[in-house]
Amino acid sequence: MRGAVARGDQAWLSRIKGVGKKTAERLIVELRDRFPEVDADLGLVRKPVGEDSIGKDARLALLALGYREAEAEKAVRQAQERLPVAGVEELIREALRGSGGKVAR
């Protein structure tokens, strides 16, 4: 997901269930500068030591969708408990499913 955000790849992000073209654009705009460890030219991701980058990516995606910090953290934690080996996309879907798709405004 980080590479797609860094590259501005709306098509790739739109493949995530529940993420359309406009949401993909919003994710790119809001998350691009939050991934300093991404080499945008090569699409490489350097994972910080001791950090769960999959959980972090999923949490940042939920924040971009309008979740509050605590809600995003809880939804991702619960999704990781249900799907411990999930990728980012699966984790986002599970977090959205588990929270009922509720977005704080």
N, C-alpha and C positions, 0 to 999 in steps of 0.2 A: 504494500500500500504506500509506503514512504516513497519508493521510486516513482510510482504513478503520480503522486502528488508533486514531487520534485520536477517530473517531466511535463506536468500539466496534462496528463493522459485521461481526459474525460471518458473516453470510450471504455477504458479498463475499469475505472471506478463505477461506471454505470452498470457494469455486470453484477455488482453486488445487489442482492435482492433488496428492494425498497429504496434504492438510490437511483434517481433519474438524472437527466442531463443538468438540470438547474442545481440539484443538490451536489452533484459532482463538481460543478463549477464553484459552488460555495466552499466545499471541502478544500479545493485547491487554493482558493484565495485565502482562506482563513488558516490553513495548516502549513502552507509552503515555508514560511519563515520559522516555524516551530521545529523543523528538522535540520539543524545545522550539521548533523553528522552524515547527511546525504550528499553524495557527489552528483549533482544534477546532470552533469555532462555524461557521466558513465552510467548513471542509474544504480550506483553501488550504495549499499548501506553498511556502515560500520557500527555494529552493535556495541553500545556501552557495556562495560564489564559490570556484572551484578544487577543488570536492569532487564526486566521483562519487556522487551520491545513490542511484542505482540499485544500484550495487555495495554501498554502505553498507547500504541496506535489505535486500538479499539476505543480506549477512553477518550482520546483526542477527537476521534470521529464523532462520538456521542456528544462531546462538548460543542463541536461545530454544528451539530444538529439541534442544539438548544437545551441540552441537559445541564443541570447544575452539577458542579464538581462532585459533591457527595453522591448524587444519584448516579452519575456516570461511573464512579468508582465502585459503588455497590453492584450495579448492573453487570459490570465487567467481571468483578470478583465472583458473582454467582454464576455467570456464564462459564468462567474458567473452571469452577467446581463441577459443573455439569458436563463440560467438554474439555478435559484437561490437555488434550493434544490438538486442539483446534487451531486453524490458521486465523489470520486477522478477519477475513471476510466472514468465516463461520462464527467467530466470536462476536462480531458486530450483530449479525443476524440473531444469534442466541440472546444477546443482551437486549435487543429490541423486542424480541418475542417474550422474554422473561419479564420485562418491565411493562408489557402491554403497549409499547410504543408511545408511552406518555412522555411528553416534552414539557418541561417547566417554562413558563413565560413570565 
